[in-house]
Amino acid sequence: MSSIFTKIIQGEIPSYKIAEDENFYAFLDINPLAKGHTLVVTKKEIDYIFDIEDEYLKEYFAFSKKVALGIDKVIPCKRVGVAVVGLEVPHAHIHLIPLNTIYDIDFKQPKLKFTNEEFEKIAESIRKAIIDQNI
């Protein structure tokens, strides 16, 4: 059975896409902890991040780094934090979360709400930063 992330990758469920290549897909989290909170998923259906083969894992983190640098260019923050939880969806995914304090990455926090237009604007600004910076 396909995960919700596979359905997003295949376009069966809409997303606010940030970046994509042949192996990975990045999109805004629709229940974000911070403006710009992005999920980076593998296109292969792999449940547990530490089951990923070493070379693919290196590529995964290199792709995630490009996305994080794009986020950092357009979202005011001190750092882009990385979280790998993997309990809520059985498909490897990395959370990239703009941070100003350590408490910004607390998943018990209330989630932010944005309109479709706001999500689109955020996604477009991050996509543009990645392209403009040739990240």
N, C-alpha and C positions, 0 to 999 in steps of 0.2 A: 504494500500500500504506500502510495506517495505521501511524503510529508507536506505540510502546508508550505514549506519553503520550496519544494519541488514544484508545487502548483504555482507559486509566485514566479519562479524562474521560467516556467513554461508559459506564463502569461494567462493562466487560468484564473488567477486572483490578481487584481491590480496592485501595483506598488509604486513607490516614489523612488525610481531607480537613480542611483548615483553613478555606478560604474559596472562594467561587465567585461569579461574576456571569455575565452573558451572553457576555463575551469572554475571561475568564481563570479559571484553576483553580489553587489552591495546596494542596499536600499535603506531608506529611513524607517526606523522603528515607529509604528503607528501609536505606540503607547510609550513615548519617550520620557526619560528621566531629565533630559536637557534638550534644548534646541540643537538639532544636528545629530542627535543620537542615531547611529547607523548600525545596521547588522550586515555582516559580511559572511556569506554562506558558500559552502562548496557546491558545485554543480553535481558532483557525485553524491549519492545518498550514503553518507557515512554518519553513523550515529554519534560516535565518541571521538572527540578531537585527537586523542592520543592513540587511536587506531589508524590514523592517517600515516601513510608511508613518509619517510623522512624528506625525500625530494619534493613531494607534493606539499608537505607541511611548510617547507622553506618558501615555495612559491605562494602559498596561502598567506603567510605572514608578509611577504614582499608586496603582494597585492593590497593587503590590509594597510600596510604602511603608506602606500600611495593615497589611499582613501583618507587615512588619518591626517596626512599632510594637507590634503585639500580641505578637510574640516577645519584644521588649525588656521588656515589662511582666511577663512570667512566668518567663523564663529568666535566671538570674543571669549577666550578661555586661557587659563594658565597652561593646561596640558590637555591632551586627548588620552583619556584612560582606556584601558583594555580589560574586558571581563569575559571570561569563558565559564558559563555555568552549565548549560547543556541539559538541564533537567526538564524544562518546559516543552521543548520540541526535540524529538529524537532525530536530529539532523545537525551536524557540526555547524556551529555559528559563533562568531566573535562579535561582541558588543564594542563599538567605539563610541565613547561618551565624553563630550567636552566637560572639563572639570575646572572649577575654581577653588573648591575645597574637597577634602577627602570624603565628605558626607554626600557629595553629588553623585556618588556611585552606589548609594544605598538603594537597593531594589524595593525596599519597603516604603519609600517615599511615594507621595501621590504622583501620578503620571500627568504630564502636561497635555493640554488640548490645543490643537491647531486646526484651522480650517483647511479644506483641500487646497485653496489658493496659497495659504501660508506654507503648507508642506511642499507644494510645487516650487515656490520661490526659494525655499531652503535648499531643496534638491538641485535646482538649476544653479544656484550660486556655488555649491560644492562641485558640481560637474564642471562648471566654467573654471573654477580655481585649479582643478586637476589638469584641464586642457591648457589653460593659460600658463601654468607653471611647468608644463611638460613633465609632470610628476609621473 
